[in-house]
Amino acid sequence: LRDVEIINTELILADIEQLSKKIEKLTKETKANQKGAKESLELANSLLDHLNKGLAASSYPEKESEIYQALIKELRLLSAKEVIYGANVDENGISEDNDYVKALKEYAKKNDHEVIKLCAKIEEELVGLSDEESREFLSSLGVNESGLDQIIRTAFTKLGLISYFTAGVVEVRSWTIKKGWKAPKAASVIHNDFEKGFIKAEVISYEDYIQYKGENGA
């Protein structure tokens, strides 16, 4: 935990320095009555107070606001980035948190970070198993999914990503898009022309596809 705290403190200090320079600029712009400067200055000062408490920008309460998003896009603050910690534990630590994992989770929660527990030895053993064998093996350990699957799922959630599949006779492919994209925009990841000439899409939920055993049944 000490190593994590040292790294995060260094990132926060770097952000404080950069944000302080931006505040100086915004102060001058506010005095000159530049449009939007006053609102940006108020948020920047509020964010600076947050950072000075030793908290990452990722846990700032108003991080969904347009002003915050614009500020982060410009400054690219290091502590605003999404963080996932991987805690490598032994086999006994998979189903129950040890003291180190508990401390890491408590620290991560303050900064809106995530903690994934995994056992490198178990992950290595899973490589040579089929999907069914993997499920049985993990179930015997009291867990539902592997550490790798947890990392992928959590990363998608933190980054606001989802996947959709296209299926044909020869090939099935997965495409990654931002959550909330509409169908024409989602089609653009396959080819830009698909967005321009989009007419409609036929969609099947994953659950229905599995339940009704394929496209015809669904």
Secondary structure as UniProt FT lines:
FT   HELIX           2..31
FT   TURN            32..33
FT   TURN            35..36
FT   HELIX           37..52
FT   TURN            53..54
FT   HELIX           57..59
FT   TURN            61..64
FT   HELIX           66..75
FT   HELIX           78..80
FT   STRAND          84..88
FT   HELIX           91..93
FT   TURN            94..95
FT   HELIX           99..110
FT   TURN            111..112
FT   STRAND          114..118
FT   HELIX           120..127
FT   HELIX           131..140
FT   TURN            141..142
FT   HELIX           147..159
FT   STRAND          161..167
FT   STRAND          172..178
FT   TURN            179..180
FT   HELIX           183..187
FT   TURN            188..190
FT   HELIX           192..196
FT   HELIX           206..211
FT   TURN            212..213
FT   TURN            215..217
//
